[in-house]
């Protein structure tokens, strides 16, 4: 595990961490809008290029020369995923509060001040946003609702809290979750483990201005698996309960068949036997697959699969005291 980057802006009030993936068309406008925010105590922006296949890195580097606030560009060696990129960004942020947001301009930059003020006024470690209307495709909205429904039951989450990627956390919470170096981070699960000072605030959600969402069904399933398997043993307990229930059902069925065999002629029973066999075999395979998934993730964690690997860190003049093109060799993020 490498050491976090040195403090970039001592006394900075707010750091804004933005994971960038296929964001070349929007990240410039986002940085410009964030730079104009009148944050008392100042702000810095941390962009994490998560192995984007477009020219996002070149666009982010070009912003260093014109940045009006301290700007840090962290380049991942390859794509590791949004939550991995957020974890890397948190380790390079130095603000007393840190806000994470997407690069697609669906989170209005002007809402940042309201979120920060809400966190400060109520001494909260985490503030989640929620939306009256969420401007995403129907299938993604349904996926988000399902994930939050599962989180209500699997995680120690305040009931009804919407887990949004547009969130604010204190430096205390960011440092606490930054110690996690496993390869399958789930930022919200980590935050829920370290603090109970959690609030929420309603903000606007805008239609996507350019491009299309980077979240595919496969990525959403992978994120759900991180939450489902890495931050709860509930699936294993559920598998045990299902196994016990089926065993009890099998015993009861066997008793019924025995009584029927004594009283009447035994039925042919081929269809019912096949149904029972297939049902039990299917459940057994699902349980074995779940246990195998746990073991596979444990194997990858023990063998130190990287959470993220930083190739280079670029800093603007305000952030580094060097020229805007200056770059630091990046260490491997855990």
PyMOL commands that set and color helices and strands:
alter all, ss='L'
color gray80, all
select helices_A, chain A and resi 27-35+56-66+82-91+111-121+138-154+171-178+187-194+217-230+234-263+270-302+317-320
alter helices_A, ss='H'
color red, helices_A
select strands_A, chain A and resi 14-20+43-49+70-76+97-101+126-131+167-170+198-203+310-315+327-329
alter strands_A, ss='S'
color yellow, strands_A
deselect
rebuild
show_as cartoon
